[in-house]
Structure formats: C-alpha cells, structure tokens
Amino acid sequence: MSTPWSAQLRGRRVRDTEPEKNLRSAVHALGLRFRLHRKVAPRCTADFVLPRYSVAVFVDGCFWHGCPSHGTRHFRGPNASCWESKITANMERRQEHRSGERRRMDRCAHLGV
C-alpha cells in the first residue's frame, strides 16, 4: 500500500549520497584513485574501493543501517512492519559481511554518517 510516508522512505538515496560524494571528493583531492560500488563479498558492495591499497570503504547512513542515535526507530503507517524488517535485515547482514569483507580486502572502513 502506497502512502505519503512510504513515498518519502522510498525516495531516500542508496548510492551517491551527499556524505559519500563529499568523502570521495576529499579522497580524490588527496590523489588517491578508487573504484565505485565494487562487490567485496557475496551480497556485499563497498561504496568505493581503493584497489592499490586493498581498502574497501562503506559509508553507512543512519537511516539504512539503524543508527541508534540518528536512525528512525519507529515507523508509522500500513507498511511499518515492512520497513522495520528491512532495516533489521540490513543491520544483521552488515554484521555477517564483516567477516566476508576481511577475507577479500586487507582493510575495511565503515564510516557512519
């Protein structure tokens, strides 16, 4: 069921968010080169990878990763349970991927914004 609230949630960016673009600009200004949205483990895509240094960078937004300080903890509307389960699944998948990322890359950086 589509509601104004679900439209707002659907409209949140998954890739190329402002914090991610700002970080990439700063990294590029330092002379480092990177590749965007590379898979580092099954069902695990880094926001960008510094291949020369074997570093995967993840910019974790508060909303999508259930930040206890800034993320939405209670959803409203008829699709509330759907969104709650999605965010919970994201949080669980992130924990599972931490071990898989380490096997593929020397270093992984998770930055919460």
N, C-alpha and C positions, 0 to 999 in steps of 0.2 A: 504494500500500500504506500503510495507516494504522499508525503506531507511536506509542508514548507521546511520543517526541521530536517527531514531526511534529505531534501534537496541541498540544504546547507552542508550536511555531512558528506554527501556525495561530491560536493564541489571542492573539498579540501584536496590540495595537491599531494601527490605521492612522490613525484620526482621533480627535480629542479625547483625546490622551494627557495625562498629568499636566503635563509641561513646557509643552505647548501651552495647556492651560487656565490654568496659572499666568501665562504671558505675556499671555494675553488679559485676565485679571483685572487685571493691572498696567496694561495699555494702557487698559482701560476706566476704571480709577481715575484716570487722567490726564485723563479727559474726552474721550478720542478714541473715535469710533464706527467700527465695522468691519462687514464682511460676511464670513460664513464660507464656506469651500470654493468659491471662485469660480474659474472657468476663465479663465486668462490667456493661454493658447496651446493649440493642439491637444494633447490628452493631457497637459495640464499644469494642475493645480489648486492654487491657493495655499491655505495653511491659513487665512489670513484676509487681507482686502484693506482698506486704508484708502482708500476711494474719493475723499474730499475731497483727499487728498494724492497720489493716484495711486501708492500704495505697495503692493506685494504682499509678504507675509511667509510664508516657508516655515520650518517648524520640522522640521529633518531629524534623525530619530532615528538613533542609531549603528547599530542593527541593520539597518534597512531600506536605509540608504544606504552600508553597507560601510565604516564609520569604521575607519581603520587602527589606531587606539588602543583603541577600545572595542567595535567590532563583532565579530561571530563570523566568523572567517576559515576555520575548518574545520568542515564539517558531518559528522554521523555518520548512519548508518542507510541503509536502502534508498532513501530519497528525497534523499540528499545532493546528487546531481548536479542535481536539480530546484531545490533551494534555492540552490545556488551560481549556477546560471544566472539565477535570478530576481534575486538581489542584484546580480549583474554587469549585468544588463539595467537595473536601477534606476539604477545608477551611470552607465551610458552615456546613458540617457535624461535624467538630470539635466544632464549636460554639453550635450546637444543643446538642451535647453529654455532654457538661459541666454540664448541669442541671441533666441529667440522671446519670452521674457518681456520683454526690454528693448524690443522693438518695441511691446508693448501697454501697458506701465506705465512711468512715468518712473523709478521706483526699485524694486529688488527686494532683499529682505533674506533671506539664507539663514542660519539660525541652527542650528548643530549642538548637539545635546544628548546 
